[in-house]
Amino acid sequence: MAPQPSRKDPTLPHTIASARQEWQAFWLALGFLTRVPMLIRIEYTQTLMNQSSVYFPLIGLLLGAVYAGLFSALSLLFSPLICLIMVVSAHLWLTGAFHEDGLADSMDALGGGYTVEARLHIMKDSRIGTYGTVALVLALALKVALLMETSNIGLALLISPCLARLTPLVLMRCMNYVTDPDTSKSKPVAEGFSRQRLWAAFAFAALVALAAEPWAPGLLTWSALSIGLVAWLWGRNLKQNLGGYTGDALGASVVFTELALLACLTV
């Protein structure tokens, strides 16, 4: 009998291409949210930037692992308060104060602008004003204070960056983008974010919360409450004052969610 010709699986090239695209999307998310250099060559496209959003919680978990490990190492030499100040400083350096910058710009815009146009103009200004300075100082001080009150500081440092990065995904999915796309670096991330990838991000974060439940009972419930409350209250504020969200507003939502979650963990 003559040998049969081999048949290649037609789905194999597509699977490999999809896996390669997801790998690049992960690195693109890492480079977008942190100062970590991308170690692979990225074939940048609008679609790839859209897909990278699903990896925000994973990037948060990796950052949390760095913070928790750093805190454990520093605890051998310093008091918890000093360790936390050092960890927060490392966080600001590693992320380039990405979300904190969004918080400051958002507070300056909402506090100092009386029209939508004026608020958006202030938000694009790189200078920081009184409202932004006060909000930033209070947020950082409250973060350290809440971490000091948690029963497991290392666990809080590990999981809060992961879970807090779900809130901007909810806002991106449920609201309209209002900033000029030519002047914002967050527009490519926001555009075309699918419902399926949002659910994938939620599933990943839920698994993280469930895995931590033995050390933090009720974490899944507290996380859902924190994310839902911030998304609703902050989203409502943005809808009333801007008509939608901006990149800075997304960053502020991460800070707010972290504070709300840490507050729940202290109860």
Secondary structure, DSSP 8 states (H G I E B T S, - for coil): ---------THHHHHHHHHHHHHHHHHHHHHHHSS----S-----HHHHHHGGGGHHHHHHHHHHHHHHHHHHHTTTS-HHHHHHHHHHHHHHHHTTHHHHHHHHHHHHHHH-SSHHHHHHHHH-SS--HHHHHHHHHHHHHHHHHHHHSS-HHHHHHHHHHHHTTHHHHHHHHS-B-S-GGG-SSHHHHTT--HHHHHHHHHHHHHHHHHHTTTSTTHHHHHHHHHHHHHHHHHHHHHHHTSSB-HHHHHHHHHHHHHHHHHHHH-
